[in-house]
Amino acid sequence: MPDTRSRADGARVHADLHALRAIGAYKTGVHKPTFSEPHRQSLEWLVRKLPEAGLTAAIDGIGNVFGTSTKHGPNLLAGSHLESQNYAGWLDGPLGVVYALEAARVLNADPSLKGAVEVAAWCDEEGHFGHFLGSRSYVGQLTEADIDAARDRTDGRTMRDALADMGLAGRARVTAEPGRHVGYLEAHIEQGDTLESGHLAIGVVTSIVGIWQYQINFLGEQNHAGTTRMAARKDAGLALAKFCVAIDERFPGACGPRTVWTTGRITLDPGAPSIIPGTAEMLFQIRDDDPAVIARLEDLLRTMASEVNAQGRCSVTVERIRTGAPAMMNSGFQDAIEAASKDFAGGRSLRMPSGAGHDAQTLAAIMPAGMLFVPSIGGISHHWTENTADDDIVTGAQVFVDACRRILGG
Amino acid sequence: MPDTRSRADGARVHADLHALRAIGAYKTGVHKPTFSEPHRQSLEWLVRKLPEAGLTAAIDGIGNVFGTSTKHGPNLLAGSHLESQNYAGWLDGPLGVVYALEAARVLNADPSLKGAVEVAAWCDEEGHFGHFLGSRSYVGQLTEADIDAARDRTDGRTMRDALADMGLAGRARVTAEPGRHVGYLEAHIEQGDTLESGHLAIGVVTSIVGIWQYQINFLGEQNHAGTTRMAARKDAGLALAKFCVAIDERFPGACGPRTVWTTGRITLDPGAPSIIPGTAEMLFQIRDDDPAVIARLEDLLRTMASEVNAQGRCSVTVERIRTGAPAMMNSGFQDAIEAASKDFAGGRSLRMPSGAGHDAQTLAAIMPAGMLFVPSIGGISHHWTENTADDDIVTGAQVFVDACRRILGG
């Protein structure tokens, strides 16, 4: 029998999501990079909304928004992020923030429930300036030197300048208060098509894969594209293309069943049509929830680089620039989400790993953490056509609010 | 017996080249993109210098500088360009302009010689906004619509805005006056190592290769780099890398003995580390002096694209964006350069084709044209380390001045 005290207000959730969608709208999605004006306005929107849930709102020195409660009892931290990838979807981030806000509105006002839901919007989950800067700041993994070095990957603006433009320069960063929270719960769109193709409503996340990222640099010899004979060339761009193809041929023989790898960016220097590229670089990423698989693939990558260097025409270096251990989600939180799904989603849930990274993996380092997924139409993500059915959005909110109640001991 | 009336002033030539090098200096080279401030200053420098050669100076509406003579008799047009590739060499362009200036200074003041050398600095030979925009404007191949559409390939600034910033908006463009010139002569660094490795001083250019350029676009499906299974991906970047490698494997079987081809730029969209590229594009160039070879290679390129499309995962389109017929250099001009080399370079000259494009190929469409090369140290070009030995610079100037005298009938 569903607990009617957990009833989320579906219309209110939709209204909030559409209000955020209107800030920085791009086609049917949004363009809301970290520390852009639409991002700033979205943070201010949340600051204005949090008092509706009995929370005191503040933005800290890295752009995290917190809504804190004075209600007696255990606190559950819930949230997600408000910035977007460039020209991307409207729900990636805001969905989890609005669910957290809704849970706080429903549960914090309930005198029969001890404790409260506190809300967080973590800054720069999408990695415009780094990766998980907001949540890593909160758990104490981010130094001032990291912030000094961070730059916007799109336009090169320093993070210090961006913080100053936001009016946040010199403001203190909030870090976790030990013992304050019983855990962290986050909702997110699935970003794949597992739920949709299985006609399911809720994903109960079991683990979040680790992300290992590499900068692979090729050094050849810049020269004139008309006067340099083919046999004499040291074309860094061609060496890079061959490396990409070799990865495609050799990784399948060494990967695990769920491993994915991606070359997301390629840059040839100087990038002119009449110049043989002297240097080339690629950003390469591997994801898996098994560190042994990653270690094997990284070995293979370095072996392949050695083979290129042995040929002697171009040289290549492989630098790991991000190491992300996989994070396990708390089993009690998984049970709570599954139980809530039985009551509010007809049991149409599935336990599944997350192939995407989320702030929950950072929070999992210091407290129990859990995640809930709602379906993505066509599995599309990181594109402005990303969407979720209206009914699925409401169902997800109901399950989220009830899962929060269960975790708080209601 | 060398004609002493052709004596160039080597110190003056060096002084002029170093004056131009100081404008927009970058390491031992220059950074002087078309319509940048250093480019503007270089044009102004030439305008101030031309009166030394009895020439009236003017900049036209596309940024070409002309020095025109009122001396009686035939006119020979001579010149090159003053802008550079980004962070490139100091002699690529300025050498030919300073040689032309020097020839005009020596010969126009000589009452025993009928006729004059007129000087041109063609705008944007390096193709920041298009290709050979200045010389193509002069020969009547450039429309106002072409200018409307042109943008800086580095920062996207429109050519109209750039012309306005230069104070050239609305100014008339100068086009060739039929019958005014007996021909066009241009000097340039070789940009290869043929002269250096043969211990030669002068290249007598026989032909300039044609450049065919292609934009090759790949369409896949943008998606999340963590949640999209490898088997389900339509990775436009990987399709592009495979295409580059296939070109490298298949072109050698269809090319001519001197064909060269280059992928100078690759762009993945959106270019983020956690997003599978939905689209990717490459700028691809083929050069040869035999149109039949080019036609065969273009056929192969289109066949390869059809094969990719038949596989169905990603689609690819091949668009030819530049068609450059090879240009033959005038045989009388070749003879004049060779004869001058006998007198002033000990006969250390070689007849050779140019693998690089030059404004002379544009001028060759409307008048006899010739080109002279000086050696490039190590064959390095389009890089700030480009250089030529001081003595070779002086020898080239002597040969150039004497070749101009011979063409003018002295």
Boltz contact constraints between the chains, C-beta under 6 A:
constraints:
  - contact:
      token1: [A, 86]
      token2: [B, 270]
      max_distance: 6.0
  - contact:
      token1: [A, 191]
      token2: [B, 224]
      max_distance: 6.0
  - contact:
      token1: [A, 191]
      token2: [B, 227]
      max_distance: 6.0
  - contact:
      token1: [A, 192]
      token2: [B, 227]
      max_distance: 6.0
  - contact:
      token1: [A, 213]
      token2: [B, 273]
      max_distance: 6.0
  - contact:
      token1: [A, 222]
      token2: [B, 383]
      max_distance: 6.0
  - contact:
      token1: [A, 224]
      token2: [B, 191]
      max_distance: 6.0
  - contact:
      token1: [A, 224]
      token2: [B, 356]
      max_distance: 6.0
  - contact:
      token1: [A, 224]
      token2: [B, 381]
      max_distance: 6.0
  - contact:
      token1: [A, 224]
      token2: [B, 382]
      max_distance: 6.0
  - contact:
      token1: [A, 225]
      token2: [B, 262]
      max_distance: 6.0
  - contact:
      token1: [A, 225]
      token2: [B, 285]
      max_distance: 6.0
  - contact:
      token1: [A, 226]
      token2: [B, 287]
      max_distance: 6.0
  - contact:
      token1: [A, 226]
      token2: [B, 355]
      max_distance: 6.0
  - contact:
      token1: [A, 226]
      token2: [B, 356]
      max_distance: 6.0
  - contact:
      token1: [A, 227]
      token2: [B, 191]
      max_distance: 6.0
  - contact:
      token1: [A, 227]
      token2: [B, 192]
      max_distance: 6.0
  - contact:
      token1: [A, 227]
      token2: [B, 355]
      max_distance: 6.0
  - contact:
      token1: [A, 227]
      token2: [B, 356]
      max_distance: 6.0
  - contact:
      token1: [A, 230]
      token2: [B, 260]
      max_distance: 6.0
  - contact:
      token1: [A, 237]
      token2: [B, 263]
      max_distance: 6.0
  - contact:
      token1: [A, 238]
      token2: [B, 248]
      max_distance: 6.0
  - contact:
      token1: [A, 241]
      token2: [B, 241]
      max_distance: 6.0
  - contact:
      token1: [A, 241]
      token2: [B, 244]
      max_distance: 6.0
  - contact:
      token1: [A, 241]
      token2: [B, 245]
      max_distance: 6.0
  - contact:
      token1: [A, 242]
      token2: [B, 245]
      max_distance: 6.0
  - contact:
      token1: [A, 244]
      token2: [B, 241]
      max_distance: 6.0
  - contact:
      token1: [A, 245]
      token2: [B, 241]
      max_distance: 6.0
  - contact:
      token1: [A, 245]
      token2: [B, 242]
      max_distance: 6.0
  - contact:
      token1: [A, 245]
      token2: [B, 245]
      max_distance: 6.0
  - contact:
      token1: [A, 248]
      token2: [B, 238]
      max_distance: 6.0
  - contact:
      token1: [A, 260]
      token2: [B, 230]
      max_distance: 6.0
  - contact:
      token1: [A, 262]
      token2: [B, 225]
      max_distance: 6.0
  - contact:
      token1: [A, 262]
      token2: [B, 276]
      max_distance: 6.0
  - contact:
      token1: [A, 263]
      token2: [B, 237]
      max_distance: 6.0
  - contact:
      token1: [A, 264]
      token2: [B, 272]
      max_distance: 6.0
  - contact:
      token1: [A, 264]
      token2: [B, 273]
      max_distance: 6.0
  - contact:
      token1: [A, 264]
      token2: [B, 275]
      max_distance: 6.0
  - contact:
      token1: [A, 265]
      token2: [B, 268]
      max_distance: 6.0
  - contact:
      token1: [A, 265]
      token2: [B, 271]
      max_distance: 6.0
  - contact:
      token1: [A, 266]
      token2: [B, 266]
      max_distance: 6.0
  - contact:
      token1: [A, 266]
      token2: [B, 268]
      max_distance: 6.0
  - contact:
      token1: [A, 268]
      token2: [B, 265]
      max_distance: 6.0
  - contact:
      token1: [A, 268]
      token2: [B, 266]
      max_distance: 6.0
  - contact:
      token1: [A, 270]
      token2: [B, 86]
      max_distance: 6.0
  - contact:
      token1: [A, 271]
      token2: [B, 265]
      max_distance: 6.0
  - contact:
      token1: [A, 272]
      token2: [B, 264]
      max_distance: 6.0
  - contact:
      token1: [A, 273]
      token2: [B, 213]
      max_distance: 6.0
  - contact:
      token1: [A, 273]
      token2: [B, 264]
      max_distance: 6.0
  - contact:
      token1: [A, 273]
      token2: [B, 283]
      max_distance: 6.0
  - contact:
      token1: [A, 273]
      token2: [B, 285]
      max_distance: 6.0
  - contact:
      token1: [A, 275]
      token2: [B, 264]
      max_distance: 6.0
  - contact:
      token1: [A, 275]
      token2: [B, 382]
      max_distance: 6.0
  - contact:
      token1: [A, 276]
      token2: [B, 262]
      max_distance: 6.0
  - contact:
      token1: [A, 283]
      token2: [B, 273]
      max_distance: 6.0
  - contact:
      token1: [A, 285]
      token2: [B, 225]
      max_distance: 6.0
  - contact:
      token1: [A, 285]
      token2: [B, 273]
      max_distance: 6.0
  - contact:
      token1: [A, 287]
      token2: [B, 226]
      max_distance: 6.0
  - contact:
      token1: [A, 355]
      token2: [B, 226]
      max_distance: 6.0
  - contact:
      token1: [A, 355]
      token2: [B, 227]
      max_distance: 6.0
  - contact:
      token1: [A, 356]
      token2: [B, 224]
      max_distance: 6.0
  - contact:
      token1: [A, 356]
      token2: [B, 226]
      max_distance: 6.0
  - contact:
      token1: [A, 356]
      token2: [B, 227]
      max_distance: 6.0
  - contact:
      token1: [A, 381]
      token2: [B, 224]
      max_distance: 6.0
  - contact:
      token1: [A, 382]
      token2: [B, 224]
      max_distance: 6.0
  - contact:
      token1: [A, 382]
      token2: [B, 275]
      max_distance: 6.0
  - contact:
      token1: [A, 383]
      token2: [B, 222]
      max_distance: 6.0
